[in-house]
Amino acid sequence: MRRHRTPLFHFILRSVKNAATADELLQDAWLRMIQGARDFQRASRFTTWAYTVARNLCIDHARKAVHRRHHSLDQPREEEGSTLGDRVPANDAPADRQAIGHELQGSLVSAIDALPGDQREVFVLREYSKLSFKEIADVVGAPENTVKSRMRYALERLQSSLAEYEDYARTLG
């Protein structure tokens, strides 16, 4: 559990966009994995199975949320709450780099959130959870080439969304 807790939590958080809800879904995922341990097929990796369980819970949560008429009281409002970028600890870079970095983090989070769901899911599993394309294909139930296409489209969208930062990046390095 220690090894997989943080990556699974971040995967779920990217889907539900609320830390309290992500924590609840993570607990549900662990419970389902423990209850279904005997059904685990040793042909696949535990990581693949764990992400599949977490993904299914996120899908169930999203389906239930469609029927709600109002937001949960513990869900931060966009105009009042902090973003994921706001919660990332600042580094010891010069003030101008910190300002651009903070702005870039917020823009990156927004750009990732703006990706279509299937592309965002593949991007998060690949870049944040470090799963292989084959493992992602197993998790999402799509052919490996489809997963690779989704990743390519996600990267293209992110590149165009963050194009304004290219000049700044060139000056740094």
Steps between C-alpha positions, in 0.01 A plus 500: 500500500782740583653467155178559306307738728637831372489425125147357528387797707632747242339303218164511677547866597552591135169338422282631785684831568431487873746368758237381749310311230825359360594374845160332539526337158852383578374333817221337298758381247711337771192338648399359161852374437514329838156346453586387147853381570405140423365604159822680404641350181872451536533533122491878536700725729356618831550861389279447196230341713519777762465777240210313338318482834569871566391598148174309533426673829568840339263414214232391749551822697468712184179320401349562842609866495300562181181442696587745778331837481762680706869472582620328811549739792863392543586566134694829476345756273715600209485872578571446873703178526861436420621308198735205498769739376450717809573203724831411338777622728709784362864437418790730576523652153527876443175694534444542124546128442270421791232728356526347152523151651190557709316637198621206287387247762154651503490508120620140482233382744236689301629362170498143635149549641384631160611183319223263393450234766656211308811705416532638855472151644778362277721806562465474880563124503808540281658818639402492866458128565780393262304210352601351166268533201419129527407539867286805421328304222417229753369755751276691257400199292616641167754377244857613564513698173184688603667589830806625314279713273320648800835588654620662179180708473530598867860614452406700191218675686723574798773634275261740329341600834840579652666649189531841669760354739732370225691829465555514875627141504750581224644788704557264794684234328 
